[in-house]
Amino acid sequence: MTKYVISFPSGVMDVPDGEWQQVVDESHQVIRDIKAAGAYVFGGGINEEVEPVAVAADGAVSGPVYQPFDGGYTIIEVPTREAALHWAQRIAAACRCPQQVQEFMYDPES
């Protein structure tokens, strides 16, 4: 099976006043459905209040080198890309924003 990350960056959710709880409830239901299907690996949001750091090959720690991750992520493991797209469509509908789907490369050591 292949792992996929379904994600969205901060700032793309445009939820009208009074609808936030509905978005929370619907998105939590999708996650419960992914778990029930046995496809959930993990998920959550990046804590954007904590500054990201970079660790160089020599061990030096500095400010971020790359564009930092932000927003929300869900990692799933499913047999096909179509299955990943199905869950992304459900998450997009619940969160009221587009989702990006990326496949993890297989590495037998990880």
SULPEWO-V474741 format. One record per helix or strand. SS is the DSSP state (helix for helix, strand for strand). FROM is the first residue (numbers start at 1). LEN is the number of residues. If there is no record, write none. Layout:
BEGIN
SS/FROM/LEN
SS/FROM/LEN
END
This chain:
BEGIN
strand/2/7
helix/20/17
strand/40/6
strand/53/3
strand/61/3
strand/72/7
helix/81/15
strand/100/4
END
